[in-house]
Amino acid sequence: MATTATTTRKTAATKRSTSAKKAAQTRARNQAATARKRSAAARKAADTRAELAKTPVDRVAEYAEKAVLVPVGAALIARDNVVSTVQELRSTYTTPEKAQRELRRFERRGTTARNRLEREVRKTRTRFERELRQRRTRAERLLKRNRTQVERGLKQRRKNIDLATARFENVVQDGFTTATQLSAEVQKRLSSVA
């Protein structure tokens, strides 16, 4: 039982110790951030005081100095860039072997770019041809379906016209037959009356 109580006390002490360490770290971070803010604010205040303390002559002198230093600095940076480029080229092409190696590297890079371009062109052409075939196939199917529907409709209309024509011919024929029979009947009655 005593070991359980001891273990519990040690665990609680460890938890308190860990919590205290975390709190101390948080306080230290917050204090450092506050100090940085204070030092930045102090630096800014000092800069502002120094700026306000300048006389108009000091400001003109500062602007004149900047006007001279900016082009000088730009020229020196450009010179440094040219010197480093020349030194790089000189170190790259000092011997024929190095020059050949660089030329082979350029050739490989060009070959890679050409192959990539050719691959893209082939891929684009293949995609375009596939889409064109699909569109053509869809158009042909649509045309075939529409033609089939129109032909079925015409076939049905022809059947209807043929049926109507046959009926009309039957009616006309019946009319002729009836007219002939009536005429014969009339003539028979006329001859029996006469």
Residue pairs with C-beta under 8 A, 6 or more apart in sequence:
54 62
92 98
92 99
92 102
93 99
93 102
